[in-house]
Amino acid sequence: MELTYLVDGTIDAVSTTALLKQLENAHPTAPRIIVICDNARYYKGKSVADYFRP
């Protein structure tokens, strides 16, 4: 297992999307990447949801 993190001034939908992109770039051949999140509002934001849409 490998820890991936992002240092940012704030935690919001924009930084969450950046972290998701960083995870995908770090593991381009992974069939699945599992991310465990708490119930923060920024995880439910439109920009994060749009990231997962093709």
Wavefront OBJ file of the C-alpha trace (Angstrom):
o trace
v 0.000 0.000 0.000
v 1.190 3.507 -0.802
v 0.179 6.794 0.780
v -0.629 9.622 -1.619
v -1.302 13.114 -0.336
v -1.661 16.684 -1.511
v -0.516 19.756 0.423
v -2.882 22.658 -0.179
v -3.935 25.808 1.644
v -7.562 24.682 1.817
v -9.523 21.490 1.468
v -12.390 21.942 -0.965
v -13.819 20.475 -4.156
v -10.943 21.874 -6.237
v -8.219 20.334 -4.054
v -10.190 17.082 -3.831
v -10.347 16.873 -7.615
v -6.603 17.600 -7.793
v -5.935 14.743 -5.363
v -8.084 12.359 -7.404
v -6.152 13.289 -10.554
v -2.874 12.776 -8.677
v -4.021 9.310 -7.600
v -4.954 8.352 -11.155
v -1.623 9.613 -12.490
v 0.286 7.707 -9.801
v -1.520 4.443 -10.629
v -2.426 4.565 -14.333
v -2.811 0.804 -14.731
v -4.792 0.166 -11.546
v -8.165 -1.372 -12.327
v -9.619 0.281 -9.222
v -8.525 2.958 -6.773
v -10.284 2.981 -3.411
v -10.570 6.304 -1.588
v -12.082 6.527 1.873
v -13.682 9.901 2.611
v -15.554 11.396 5.502
v -18.909 13.106 5.031
v -17.580 16.584 4.163
v -19.682 18.697 1.806
v -16.884 19.266 -0.699
v -16.849 15.560 -1.553
v -20.432 15.927 -2.747
v -19.860 19.062 -4.824
v -20.687 19.327 -8.507
v -17.061 19.586 -9.631
v -16.135 16.370 -7.810
v -19.183 14.568 -9.233
v -18.361 15.887 -12.709
v -14.850 14.453 -12.389
v -16.298 10.950 -12.260
v -18.565 11.418 -15.273
v -17.114 10.421 -18.655
l 1 2 3 4 5 6 7 8 9 10 11 12 13 14 15 16 17 18 19 20 21 22 23 24 25 26 27 28 29 30 31 32 33 34 35 36 37 38 39 40 41 42 43 44 45 46 47 48 49 50 51 52 53 54
